[in-house]
Amino acid sequence: MGKFNVALDGPAGAGKSTVARMVAKELGYVYVDTGAMYRAITWKVLHKDIPLEDLSAIADMTASTRIELLPGLTGQTVLVDGQDVTERIRSKEINLHVSHIAAIPDVRERLVSMQKSMAAAKGVVMDGRDIGTSVLPDAEVKVFLTASARKRAERRYLEMNASEISLDDLERDIERRDQLDRGRKVSPLRQAEDAVLLDSTEMSLDEVVNAVLELCRTKE
Ligand code: C5P
């Protein structure tokens, strides 16, 4: 079999990005962090002072925005209309608003169509919430990666050097975003029927990566 696509979905902080990046590197595939795209649009909404309730202005802005994901040294460099926003899209303020922006149907339609074309040539490892269910329903490998909310908060906490938020606040933020992501009307967060469930609460990063690579080997 030639190249295939890998869809990696799951709730916030489950380790999807790290796992997806490592799996992509191992396979020599392209890694696409779709959460970064929703964060990029959220950053622009706030940066341009577009009122959060002005859905048509947000939709128009999204339609005319250029988002580029470039492979970086430690992760992905995110450009919005040529401007590097890699660091800025990880702020507390973006975390607070991103799930509201991601629930706007026009925003999703536009970003999903970009994501589909990024994966059209295959050889992509894509992480997000709706990859296996709606962006790449035909992905050859589908994984739903989860872990307890506490464990996910602990991992995020360790990742953040500047502790601008406490562990308890992080856990609350993660649970709040999960609720919004699971409850929204358009392509909510859920496990695709044909996705393999991996609960990483008691697994190391290497164990998770190896489990995903094992699934990939059955497709090679
Ligand atoms: O993956 P990350 O935590 O960076 O995603 C940020 C937010 O973007 C999620 O909480 C979710 O609201 C939204 N998102 C989405 N669909 C995706 C990826 C992310 O709705 N495929």
Residues whose N, C-alpha, C, O or C-beta is under 5 A from the ligand:
A	BS01	C5P	A12 T34 G35 A36 Y38 V98 S99 A102 D127 G128 R129 D130 R177 D181
